Amino acid sequence: MGSDNISNFMKNSSLHVTNINRTLRNAKSEVLVSFIHSNSLGITIVTNKVFLQSDLQLIEKYVKSSNNIDTPQVEVSQLPQLKSYLKIIGIPLFFHGNAQECLTPNDVKTIIKQNHIFDNITLTSKLCVIKVSLKSDMVIIWIDIWDVQSSSKAKTLINRCFNVSKFITTVRDANMNPGVLQCKNCWK
């Protein structure tokens, strides 16, 4: 939601908690809203237990029907998610065919947006493009995505191949990289 929506909604947050709880009780849900929190990205509605998709739809309907809310600015609501860590291999450093223009994270974002296997995938952080080795002209692209508890989004991507121009690339599973990724080449 936009910042205007957030501030308008948060002005009456205690009233919204009461109304959402009433809506959930009327639907015979066991979930209750404890409080509502806001940050620059939107609002977080904290509940007493994990709720179902049907509960989420009730809450989303309530938020969108609230007074002083610009409904088109309200994005899709989401259940809590976890991160999955992936890497894309098989892309050359000089992707454009020009030895002066290296592959950039913006190029990778464009590639991801254009490829159907990445539909419904949301990146959690910046992409990281790292050369495979000091003398190599190939790169590894590290991506972190939002996933569900069962990691089903990552499982559908792992070992999938797709074309990037004339190159065939593959998505692989990756380990969590705590902190800042460091390239071995940077330390030499």
Sequence and secondary structure as in RCSB ss.txt:
>XXXX:A:sequence
MGSDNISNFMKNSSLHVTNINRTLRNAKSEVLVSFIHSNSLGITIVTNKVFLQSDLQLIEKYVKSSNNIDTPQVE
VSQLPQLKSYLKIIGIPLFFHGNAQECLTPNDVKTIIKQNHIFDNITLTSKLCVIKVSLKSDMVIIWIDIWDVQS
SSKAKTLINRCFNVSKFITTVRDANMNPGVLQCKNCWK
>XXXX:A:secstr
  HHHHHHHHHTHHHHHHHHHHHHHHTT    EEEEEEETTEEEEEESS   HHHHHHHHHHHHHSTT  GGG  
      EEEEEEEEEEESSTTS TT    HHHHHHHHHH GGGTT  B S  EEEESSTT SEEEEEEEEEE TT
 HHHHHHTT EEEETTEEEEEEE     SS   GGGG 
